[in-house]
Amino acid sequence: MEELDPIKLKAELDQFKKEKEKIRQLMGQIGGKDAAKQDHMVNMFFIIAIALLATNDLVNHALHIKDPFIPPLFSLEIAVLLVSIKIIWMMHKSTKVEHFQFWILNSIEYRLNDVAKQLRQLDKTVEKYHKGNEDEVKGGKKDS
């Protein structure tokens, strides 16, 4: 059997560390603890803004109290705009996550193909080794 080459093992370990660092950087770009806090703040802003605008419009129509700064129904139009912006923002975040998932799956596929190639080479080596031993046993040349 083939002995483990320390130089090849070191190269594989270095490659693994590089891939691990790439994944860490990508995870940082997509999000982590800071991104979760930022997402929570953005969500709270949208919820509060939409709630305030809807409340303003309800007060205008139900209690007939006019707001001098925002004309009637304009607050609902702004609320719809904010909901649209939020949907676009969510689509953007979703696209980033899907891109990351694609990258990870592509990386896994590449590694699987590499492992399959190594397995085929190992299988050929094992078959060659066993075939050589069978020939020696049949010919009576086997030394123990």
C-alpha positions in Angstrom: 0.0 0.0 0.0 1.0 3.6 -0.6 2.5 5.5 2.3 1.1 8.9 3.2 3.3 11.6 1.8 3.7 14.5 4.4 4.2 17.0 1.6 0.9 16.1 0.0 -0.9 16.0 3.4 0.5 19.5 4.1 -0.7 20.8 0.7 -4.2 19.3 1.3 -4.3 20.8 4.8 -3.3 24.2 3.4 -6.0 23.9 0.7 -8.6 23.0 3.4 -7.6 26.0 5.5 -7.9 28.4 2.4 -11.4 27.0 1.7 -12.4 27.3 5.3 -11.3 31.0 5.3 -13.2 31.7 2.1 -16.4 30.2 3.7 -15.9 32.4 6.8 -15.5 35.5 4.7 -18.6 34.6 2.7 -20.6 33.9 5.9 -19.5 37.3 7.1 -20.7 39.0 4.0 -24.1 37.2 4.0 -24.6 37.8 7.7 -23.9 36.8 11.2 -24.7 38.3 14.6 -24.3 41.9 13.3 -26.5 41.2 10.3 -29.2 39.7 12.5 -29.2 42.9 14.6 -29.3 45.0 11.5 -32.2 43.0 10.1 -34.1 43.3 13.4 -33.6 47.1 13.4 -34.7 47.4 9.7 -37.8 45.3 10.4 -38.7 47.3 13.5 -38.3 50.6 11.5 -40.7 49.3 8.8 -43.2 48.0 11.3 -43.2 51.2 13.3 -43.4 53.4 10.3 -46.2 51.5 8.7 -48.1 51.3 12.0 -47.8 55.1 12.5 -48.9 55.9 9.0 -51.9 53.5 9.2 -52.8 55.0 12.6 -52.5 58.5 11.1 -54.9 57.6 8.3 -57.4 55.9 10.6 -57.4 59.0 12.9 -58.0 61.2 9.9 -60.9 59.2 8.6 -62.5 57.9 11.9 -62.1 60.8 14.2 -62.0 63.5 11.5 -58.8 65.0 13.0 -56.8 66.5 10.1 -53.1 66.3 10.1 -51.6 69.5 8.7 -48.4 67.7 7.5 -49.8 64.7 5.7 -52.8 65.0 3.4 -55.6 62.3 3.6 -54.7 58.9 2.0 -51.1 60.0 1.4 -50.1 58.1 4.6 -51.5 54.9 3.1 -49.6 55.5 -0.1 -46.4 56.0 1.8 -47.2 52.8 3.8 -47.7 50.8 0.6 -44.4 52.2 -0.7 -42.6 51.1 2.5 -44.1 47.6 2.2 -42.9 47.5 -1.4 -39.4 48.6 -0.4 -39.4 45.9 2.3 -40.4 43.2 -0.2 -37.6 44.3 -2.6 -35.1 44.3 0.3 -36.2 40.8 1.3 -35.8 39.6 -2.3 -32.3 41.0 -2.3 -31.4 39.2 0.9 -32.9 36.0 -0.4 -30.9 36.3 -3.6 -27.7 36.6 -1.5 -28.6 33.5 0.5 -29.4 31.5 -2.7 -26.1 32.5 -4.3 -24.3 31.3 -1.1 -26.2 28.0 -1.2 -25.3 27.6 -4.9 -21.6 28.3 -4.1 -21.6 25.8 -1.3 -23.3 23.1 -3.4 -20.9 23.7 -6.2 -18.0 23.4 -3.8 -19.4 20.1 -2.4 -19.9 18.8 -5.9 -16.3 19.6 -6.8 -15.0 17.9 -3.7 -17.2 14.9 -4.3 -15.9 14.6 -7.8 -12.3 14.8 -6.4 -13.0 12.1 -3.8 -14.6 9.9 -6.5 -11.5 10.3 -8.7 -9.3 9.3 -5.8 -11.5 6.4 -5.0 -11.3 5.1 -8.6 -7.5 5.4 -8.4 -7.4 3.6 -5.1 -9.7 0.9 -6.5 -7.4 0.4 -9.5 -4.4 0.2 -7.2 -6.2 -2.4 -5.0 -7.2 -4.5 -8.0 -3.7 -4.3 -9.4 -2.2 -5.3 -6.0 -4.7 -8.3 -5.6 -4.2 -9.4 -9.2 -0.4 -9.4 -8.6 -0.8 -11.5 -5.5 -3.1 -14.0 -7.2 -0.6 -14.5 -10.0 2.2 -15.1 -7.5 0.1 -17.6 -5.5 -0.9 -19.5 -8.7 2.6 -19.6 -10.0 4.0 -20.8 -6.7 6.4 -17.8 -6.5 4.9 -16.4 -3.3 7.6 -15.8 -0.6 6.5 -15.4 3.0 
